[in-house]
């Protein structure tokens, strides 16, 4: 399964990241708040959930605990932020997230990070 969920309060970043992941062959979708996150979780399991750390109604590192304990999510949970790498690494360790990706690395860092955590996307393209 190569489903990836992107959680960020920036509509532009969600759209760009989802487009890049989709172009790379992942089944990607986005959420911008807790309500849309809960809706997406009802659509089936994800292999990886990429979440922004600093959001208006929540912090991504707090959402890790919510997803693991309350929602029983088994996906790889990855923090995504433009804070310093040392701070992001600390938040990752403290929250129990599976990894982190720096926003400063751009879409290439996202694709490389996702691939490193869940592997290349499954090729589900039917033969013509």
C-alpha positions, 0 to 999 in steps of 0.5 A: 500500500502506498497511500500517503496523507499530508496534513498542513494548514497551508492549502498551497503546500498541501496541494503541491505536496499531494501533486508531487507525491501523486506524480511519483506514483503514491496515492496521496491526499491532503487534510488541513485541520482535525475535522478533515483529518478524521474524515480522511482516516475513515477512507482507509489506512495510510502507509504514511502520514506527513504532518506539519508541526505548527498548525493553528488548532494543533501541533503535529507532535501532539497529533502523533499521540492522538493518532496512535492512542485514540485512533489506533493508527499504524501508519508511519507518522512523520513530522514536517516543519521549517523549525531547526533540525535539532528542534524537529529531531527533538519533537520527533523523539519526544512524540514517538513519531517515526521520522521527520522531514525538513520543509527547507529541503523542498519537495525533493526531501519529501519524496526522498523521505517518504520513499525512505520510510515506506519504499517506492510506490506500488505500481498498480497500473493495469496493462493496456 
